[in-house]
Amino acid sequence: MQFICYPKCTTCVKARKWLEENKIPFEERNIKENNPAYEELSALYKKSGLPLRKFFNTSGMLYREMDLKNKLGNMSEEEMLRLLATDGMLVKRPIAVDGDTVLVGFKEKDWERLLK
């Protein structure tokens, strides 16, 4: 399983701890140092079944500075994916990828159901 996170993010720390406690092996990837490219984000989005807006880190400073709350509604999916690919700090995290399962953000009940 691939665990895409930002090590300083408290939610990512909780998710990592959960994975370790549940003995789920994972490969960690720092999203700030190795942000998913457009193609990877597009594939993750399609596999996840989630609305594309769920991939944005709405609590991040960059999201607020760019006023994305008011801009995303006027953007195409391609434009949103290209924007997400520019900076890992725009992407909601953690992202867990296990085969065709893609989880965005950490909701313990979802992780329990889909990863165990």
N, CA, C and O atoms as a DFTB+ gen file, in Angstrom:
464 C
 N C O
     1  1       0.841      -1.178       0.000
     2  2       0.000       0.000       0.000
     3  2       0.886       1.241       0.000
     4  3       1.928       1.282       0.654
     5  1       0.451       2.243      -0.743
     6  2       1.160       3.509      -0.761
     7  2       0.438       4.486       0.175
     8  3      -0.783       4.637       0.117
     9  1       1.202       5.128       1.018
    10  2       0.683       6.090       1.989
    11  2       1.287       7.445       1.635
    12  3       2.452       7.711       1.928
    13  1       0.481       8.302       1.000
    14  2       0.943       9.615       0.556
    15  2       0.540      10.618       1.628
    16  3      -0.643      10.791       1.921
    17  1       1.542      11.280       2.212
    18  2       1.242      12.139       3.363
    19  2       2.206      13.317       3.433
    20  3       3.153      13.425       2.655
    21  1       1.934      14.180       4.380
    22  2       2.849      15.256       4.755
    23  2       3.220      14.962       6.202
    24  3       2.357      15.043       7.075
    25  1       4.484      14.621       6.485
    26  2       4.875      14.164       7.816
    27  2       4.522      15.089       8.978
    28  3       4.360      14.619      10.103
    29  1       4.400      16.390       8.732
    30  2       4.082      17.328       9.813
    31  2       2.584      17.480      10.048
    32  3       2.173      18.157      10.991
    33  1       1.769      16.865       9.211
    34  2       0.310      16.956       9.305
    35  2      -0.181      16.041      10.432
    36  3       0.146      14.855      10.453
    37  1      -0.959      16.585      11.363
    38  2      -1.422      15.783      12.506
    39  2      -2.360      14.653      12.070
    40  3      -2.347      13.574      12.662
    41  1      -3.162      14.895      11.050
    42  2      -4.049      13.847      10.549
    43  2      -3.225      12.708       9.944
    44  3      -3.557      11.536      10.121
    45  1      -2.167      13.053       9.242
    46  2      -1.293      12.035       8.658
    47  2      -0.599      11.225       9.755
    48  3      -0.435      10.012       9.629
    49  1      -0.194      11.901      10.825
    50  2       0.441      11.208      11.953
    51  2      -0.533      10.198      12.557
    52  3      -0.146       9.071      12.864
    53  1      -1.790      10.594      12.728
    54  2      -2.817       9.682      13.257
    55  2      -3.020       8.494      12.324
    56  3      -3.134       7.355      12.778
    57  1      -3.064       8.757      11.028
    58  2      -3.270       7.687      10.051
    59  2      -2.087       6.728      10.051
    60  3      -2.282       5.513      10.004
    61  1      -0.864       7.249      10.104
    62  2       0.327       6.399      10.137
    63  2       0.298       5.512      11.375
    64  3       0.586       4.317      11.304
    65  1      -0.050       6.107      12.499
    66  2      -0.127       5.341      13.751
    67  2      -1.171       4.229      13.627
    68  3      -0.937       3.107      14.076
    69  1      -2.314       4.535      13.022
    70  2      -3.368       3.539      12.831
    71  2      -2.864       2.385      11.959
    72  3      -3.100       1.218      12.271
    73  1      -2.178       2.711      10.881
    74  2      -1.628       1.675       9.999
    75  2      -0.643       0.784      10.761
    76  3      -0.681      -0.441      10.647
    77  1       0.232       1.416      11.535
    78  2       1.220       0.653      12.303
    79  2       0.548      -0.230      13.350
    80  3       0.904      -1.398      13.500
    81  1      -0.424       0.327      14.075
    82  2      -1.127      -0.451      15.110
    83  2      -1.891      -1.625      14.509
    84  3      -2.042      -2.661      15.156
    85  1      -2.370      -1.474      13.284
    86  2      -3.128      -2.536      12.626
    87  2      -2.238      -3.412      11.731
    88  3      -2.719      -4.235      10.953
    89  1      -0.929      -3.202      11.873
    90  2       0.062      -4.014      11.157
    91  2      -0.197      -4.096       9.653
    92  3      -0.093      -5.159       9.040
    93  1      -0.532      -2.954       9.087
    94  2      -0.755      -2.858       7.643
    95  2       0.521      -2.277       7.033
    96  3       0.857      -1.119       7.283
    97  1       1.228      -3.071       6.240
    98  2       2.475      -2.569       5.646
    99  2       2.198      -1.467       4.621
   100  3       1.216      -1.523       3.881
   101  1       3.066      -0.482       4.592
   102  2       2.880       0.629       3.665
   103  2       4.221       1.221       3.278
   104  3       5.225       1.084       3.977
   105  1       4.193       1.887       2.128
   106  2       5.340       2.647       1.654
   107  2       4.948       4.112       1.767
   108  3       3.973       4.548       1.154
   109  1       5.708       4.871       2.550
   110  2       5.365       6.275       2.777
   111  2       6.002       7.180       1.737
   112  3       7.146       6.991       1.324
   113  1       5.224       8.163       1.333
   114  2       5.696       9.145       0.341
   115  2       5.314      10.541       0.817
   116  3       4.149      10.808       1.113
   117  1       6.290      11.416       0.889
   118  2       6.073      12.795       1.321
   119  2       5.512      13.598       0.146
   120  3       6.186      13.802      -0.864
   121  1       4.272      14.046       0.298
   122  2       3.573      14.741      -0.792
   123  2       4.196      16.093      -1.125
   124  3       4.073      16.570      -2.253
   125  1       4.858      16.708      -0.161
   126  2       5.502      18.009      -0.428
   127  2       6.742      17.807      -1.296
   128  3       7.034      18.628      -2.166
   129  1       7.468      16.719      -1.061
   130  2       8.686      16.436      -1.827
   131  2       8.392      15.711      -3.138
   132  3       9.146      15.837      -4.103
   133  1       7.303      14.957      -3.174
   134  2       6.990      14.135      -4.344
   135  2       5.490      14.181      -4.616
   136  3       4.770      13.210      -4.386
   137  1       5.040      15.329      -5.111
   138  2       3.615      15.538      -5.378
   139  2       3.159      14.677      -6.556
   140  3       3.887      14.527      -7.537
   141  1       1.956      14.113      -6.459
   142  2       1.450      13.357      -7.605
   143  2       1.317      14.260      -8.836
   144  3       0.870      15.402      -8.737
   145  1       1.709      13.732      -9.981
   146  2       1.586      14.457     -11.247
   147  2       0.138      14.390     -11.726
   148  3      -0.682      13.663     -11.165
   149  1      -0.156      15.147     -12.754
   150  2      -1.508      15.207     -13.322
   151  2      -2.061      13.815     -13.621
   152  3      -3.186      13.499     -13.237
   153  1      -1.274      12.983     -14.306
   154  2      -1.740      11.646     -14.702
   155  2      -2.077      10.789     -13.486
   156  3      -3.096      10.098     -13.468
   157  1      -1.215      10.837     -12.471
   158  2      -1.457      10.057     -11.257
   159  2      -2.698      10.562     -10.526
   160  3      -3.519       9.764     -10.074
   161  1      -2.835      11.865     -10.409
   162  2      -4.012      12.434      -9.747
   163  2      -5.291      12.061     -10.488
   164  3      -6.306      11.746      -9.867
   165  1      -5.237      12.098     -11.795
   166  2      -6.397      11.731     -12.598
   167  2      -6.800      10.278     -12.332
   168  3      -7.982       9.974     -12.175
   169  1      -5.809       9.389     -12.284
   170  2      -6.087       7.968     -12.013
   171  2      -6.624       7.768     -10.594
   172  3      -7.557       6.991     -10.389
   173  1      -6.046       8.456      -9.626
   174  2      -6.510       8.339      -8.235
   175  2      -7.952       8.833      -8.114
   176  3      -8.784       8.211      -7.454
   177  1      -8.224       9.951      -8.759
   178  2      -9.568      10.528      -8.746
   179  2     -10.582       9.534      -9.311
   180  3     -11.637       9.315      -8.716
   181  1     -10.267       8.937     -10.451
   182  2     -11.197       7.992     -11.077
   183  2     -11.406       6.755     -10.216
   184  3     -12.532       6.273     -10.092
   185  1     -10.337       6.232      -9.617
   186  2     -10.448       5.038      -8.767
   187  2     -11.218       5.324      -7.481
   188  3     -11.917       4.453      -6.964
   189  1     -11.090       6.545      -6.968
   190  2     -11.672       6.868      -5.656
   191  2     -13.192       6.923      -5.681
   192  3     -13.842       6.591      -4.689
   193  1     -13.768       7.340      -6.814
   194  2     -15.211       7.523      -6.879
   195  2     -15.683       8.777      -6.160
   196  3     -16.886       9.004      -6.033
   197  1     -14.752       9.586      -5.693
   198  2     -15.086      10.812      -4.956
   199  2     -15.210      12.002      -5.902
   200  3     -14.647      11.993      -6.997
   201  1     -15.954      13.031      -5.474
   202  2     -15.946      14.279      -6.244
   203  2     -14.528      14.864      -6.210
   204  3     -13.835      14.739      -5.201
   205  1     -14.104      15.485      -7.278
   206  2     -12.746      16.013      -7.369
   207  2     -12.452      17.042      -6.277
   208  3     -11.315      17.146      -5.816
   209  1     -13.449      17.788      -5.868
   210  2     -13.247      18.783      -4.799
   211  2     -12.729      18.153      -3.509
   212  3     -12.071      18.826      -2.715
   213  1     -13.020      16.860      -3.291
   214  2     -12.561      16.165      -2.079
   215  2     -11.049      15.983      -2.069
   216  3     -10.475      15.632      -1.038
   217  1     -10.402      16.217      -3.198
   218  2      -8.952      16.091      -3.270
   219  2      -8.235      17.378      -2.864
   220  3      -7.007      17.398      -2.777
   221  1      -8.978      18.441      -2.619
   222  2      -8.366      19.709      -2.224
   223  2      -8.270      19.819      -0.710
   224  3      -9.207      19.485       0.014
   225  1      -7.125      20.292      -0.251
   226  2      -6.883      20.532       1.167
   227  2      -7.510      21.877       1.525
   228  3      -6.842      22.911       1.515
   229  1      -8.798      21.846       1.837
   230  2      -9.553      23.086       2.064
   231  2      -9.135      23.819       3.332
   232  3      -9.472      24.990       3.508
   233  1      -8.406      23.144       4.220
   234  2      -7.966      23.832       5.439
   235  2      -6.544      24.382       5.308
   236  3      -6.008      24.955       6.256
   237  1      -5.941      24.207       4.142
   238  2      -4.571      24.668       3.953
   239  2      -4.464      26.151       3.653
   240  3      -5.384      26.764       3.110
   241  1      -3.317      26.717       4.018
   242  2      -3.073      28.147       3.790
   243  2      -3.090      28.484       2.305
   244  3      -3.649      29.504       1.901
   245  1      -2.481      27.634       1.499
   246  2      -2.402      27.895       0.065
   247  2      -3.795      27.933      -0.564
   248  3      -4.075      28.781      -1.411
   249  1      -4.662      27.015      -0.149
   250  2      -6.047      26.976      -0.639
   251  2      -6.742      28.305      -0.344
   252  3      -7.424      28.870      -1.200
   253  1      -6.556      28.790       0.879
   254  2      -7.185      30.060       1.282
   255  2      -6.554      31.248       0.560
   256  3      -7.259      32.141       0.091
   257  1      -5.213      31.255       0.472
   258  2      -4.521      32.360      -0.192
   259  2      -4.942      32.491      -1.656
   260  3      -5.031      33.597      -2.188
   261  1      -5.197      31.354      -2.298
   262  2      -5.574      31.360      -3.709
   263  2      -7.077      31.549      -3.906
   264  3      -7.563      31.579      -5.037
   265  1      -7.814      31.677      -2.789
   266  2      -9.273      31.863      -2.823
   267  2      -9.963      30.779      -3.660
   268  3     -10.871      31.060      -4.442
   269  1      -9.508      29.539      -3.474
   270  2     -10.038      28.446      -4.287
   271  2     -11.488      28.121      -3.955
   272  3     -12.205      27.568      -4.788
   273  1     -11.917      28.453      -2.768
   274  2     -13.322      28.228      -2.411
   275  2     -14.244      28.882      -3.446
   276  3     -15.282      28.329      -3.809
   277  1     -13.849      30.052      -3.906
   278  2     -14.668      30.799      -4.861
   279  2     -14.290      30.547      -6.326
   280  3     -15.020      30.954      -7.230
   281  1     -13.169      29.885      -6.562
   282  2     -12.706      29.695      -7.937
   283  2     -12.986      28.297      -8.495
   284  3     -13.154      28.143      -9.705
   285  1     -13.039      27.271      -7.627
   286  2     -13.176      25.901      -8.119
   287  2     -14.449      25.673      -8.928
   288  3     -14.448      24.896      -9.884
   289  1     -15.521      26.339      -8.554
   290  2     -16.792      26.169      -9.254
   291  2     -16.744      26.566     -10.720
   292  3     -17.567      26.111     -11.514
   293  1     -15.790      27.406     -11.082
   294  2     -15.654      27.870     -12.467
   295  2     -14.555      27.139     -13.229
   296  3     -14.231      27.502     -14.360
   297  1     -13.981      26.107     -12.608
   298  2     -12.877      25.391     -13.235
   299  2     -13.343      24.036     -13.757
   300  3     -14.223      23.403     -13.174
   301  1     -12.743      23.601     -14.861
   302  2     -13.024      22.259     -15.389
   303  2     -12.255      21.235     -14.552
   304  3     -11.360      21.594     -13.786
   305  1     -12.613      19.958     -14.707
   306  2     -11.882      18.910     -13.988
   307  2     -10.408      18.931     -14.377
   308  3      -9.534      18.785     -13.523
   309  1     -10.138      19.112     -15.653
   310  2      -8.742      19.143     -16.097
   311  2      -7.986      20.293     -15.430
   312  3      -6.852      20.112     -14.987
   313  1      -8.598      21.459     -15.357
   314  2      -7.953      22.601     -14.709
   315  2      -7.707      22.327     -13.231
   316  3      -6.655      22.681     -12.698
   317  1      -8.670      21.699     -12.571
   318  2      -8.493      21.375     -11.149
   319  2      -7.362      20.365     -10.953
   320  3      -6.534      20.525     -10.057
   321  1      -7.329      19.332     -11.785
   322  2      -6.260      18.333     -11.681
   323  2      -4.892      18.958     -11.942
   324  3      -3.921      18.659     -11.246
   325  1      -4.824      19.825     -12.948
   326  2      -3.546      20.486     -13.250
   327  2      -3.111      21.385     -12.085
   328  3      -1.922      21.471     -11.777
   329  1      -4.059      22.043     -11.449
   330  2      -3.746      22.878     -10.290
   331  2      -3.246      22.012      -9.133
   332  3      -2.245      22.349      -8.500
   333  1      -3.926      20.909      -8.851
   334  2      -3.497      20.006      -7.780
   335  2      -2.076      19.495      -8.016
   336  3      -1.314      19.305      -7.068
   337  1      -1.731      19.277      -9.263
   338  2      -0.410      18.748      -9.601
   339  2       0.712      19.774      -9.403
   340  3       1.889      19.415      -9.442
   341  1       0.360      21.035      -9.192
   342  2       1.390      22.072      -9.046
   343  2       2.012      22.105      -7.665
   344  3       3.160      22.526      -7.524
   345  1       1.282      21.669      -6.628
   346  2       1.792      21.798      -5.256
   347  2       1.100      20.790      -4.344
   348  3      -0.126      20.771      -4.236
   349  1       1.904      19.955      -3.692
   350  2       1.371      18.939      -2.783
   351  2       0.582      19.513      -1.622
   352  3      -0.239      18.816      -1.027
   353  1       0.819      20.774      -1.292
   354  2       0.109      21.365      -0.166
   355  2      -1.337      21.704      -0.524
   356  3      -2.129      22.033       0.360
   357  1      -1.690      21.630      -1.801
   358  2      -3.085      21.828      -2.210
   359  2      -3.904      20.540      -2.079
   360  3      -5.134      20.575      -2.064
   361  1      -3.205      19.404      -1.986
   362  2      -3.860      18.103      -2.012
   363  2      -4.221      17.651      -0.600
   364  3      -3.401      17.716       0.317
   365  1      -5.454      17.195      -0.442
   366  2      -5.902      16.666       0.848
   367  2      -5.109      15.406       1.149
   368  3      -4.829      14.608       0.255
   369  1      -4.758      15.237       2.382
   370  2      -3.961      14.101       2.783
   371  2      -4.400      13.581       4.136
   372  3      -5.066      14.292       4.890
   373  1      -4.044      12.380       4.445
   374  2      -3.265      11.437       3.658
   375  2      -4.109      10.808       2.547
   376  3      -5.338      10.876       2.545
   377  1      -3.398      10.199       1.615
   378  2      -4.040       9.394       0.581
   379  2      -3.474       7.985       0.730
   380  3      -2.259       7.789       0.717
   381  1      -4.355       7.023       0.868
   382  2      -3.949       5.621       0.934
   383  2      -4.370       4.959      -0.370
   384  3      -5.523       5.060      -0.788
   385  1      -3.421       4.280      -1.004
   386  2      -3.693       3.625      -2.275
   387  2      -3.316       2.156      -2.134
   388  3      -2.156       1.809      -1.914
   389  1      -4.324       1.308      -2.266
   390  2      -4.114      -0.135      -2.161
   391  2      -4.871      -0.795      -3.311
   392  3      -6.070      -1.052      -3.211
   393  1      -4.158      -1.065      -4.401
   394  2      -4.817      -1.622      -5.576
   395  2      -5.810      -0.630      -6.139
   396  3      -5.440       0.483      -6.512
   397  1      -7.083      -1.032      -6.204
   398  2      -8.124      -0.141      -6.715
   399  2      -8.778       0.698      -5.624
   400  3      -9.687       1.480      -5.905
   401  1      -8.325       0.544      -4.388
   402  2      -8.881       1.312      -3.279
   403  2      -8.070       2.584      -3.075
   404  3      -6.851       2.541      -2.912
   405  1      -8.771       3.720      -3.088
   406  2      -8.130       5.019      -2.847
   407  2      -8.920       5.728      -1.756
   408  3     -10.110       6.001      -1.909
   409  1      -8.239       6.022      -0.651
   410  2      -8.865       6.748       0.455
   411  2      -8.199       8.114       0.577
   412  3      -6.973       8.215       0.592
   413  1      -9.007       9.156       0.663
   414  2      -8.493      10.525       0.765
   415  2      -8.923      11.086       2.107
   416  3     -10.111      11.104       2.429
   417  1      -7.945      11.548       2.897
   418  2      -8.236      11.985       4.256
   419  2      -8.290      10.768       5.160
   420  3      -8.297       9.635       4.679
   421  1      -8.326      10.992       6.465
   422  2      -8.349       9.875       7.403
   423  2      -9.650       9.856       8.187
   424  3      -9.887      10.678       9.072
   425  1     -10.481       8.890       7.832
   426  2     -11.685       8.597       8.602
   427  2     -11.530       7.144       9.030
   428  3     -11.637       6.227       8.215
   429  1     -11.278       6.951      10.313
   430  2     -10.919       5.627      10.816
   431  2     -11.912       4.539      10.410
   432  3     -11.500       3.435      10.053
   433  1     -13.197       4.828      10.457
   434  2     -14.204       3.811      10.098
   435  2     -14.063       3.375       8.644
   436  3     -14.180       2.189       8.339
   437  1     -13.809       4.332       7.739
   438  2     -13.614       3.991       6.328
   439  2     -12.348       3.157       6.144
   440  3     -12.346       2.168       5.411
   441  1     -11.285       3.563       6.809
   442  2     -10.026       2.833       6.692
   443  2     -10.195       1.416       7.242
   444  3      -9.705       0.451       6.655
   445  1     -10.885       1.302       8.363
   446  2     -11.149      -0.009       8.980
   447  2     -11.894      -0.909       8.007
   448  3     -11.537      -2.074       7.829
   449  1     -12.910      -0.375       7.388
   450  2     -13.757      -1.142       6.481
   451  2     -13.028      -1.532       5.198
   452  3     -13.187      -2.651       4.709
   453  1     -12.233      -0.621       4.656
   454  2     -11.645      -0.843       3.338
   455  2     -10.229      -1.407       3.335
   456  3      -9.781      -1.941       2.319
   457  1      -9.521      -1.298       4.449
   458  2      -8.117      -1.728       4.445
   459  2      -7.834      -2.974       5.278
   460  3      -6.746      -3.542       5.180
   461  1      -8.791      -3.407       6.096
   462  2      -8.503      -4.589       6.934
   463  2      -9.012      -5.862       6.305
   464  3      -8.852      -6.940       6.877
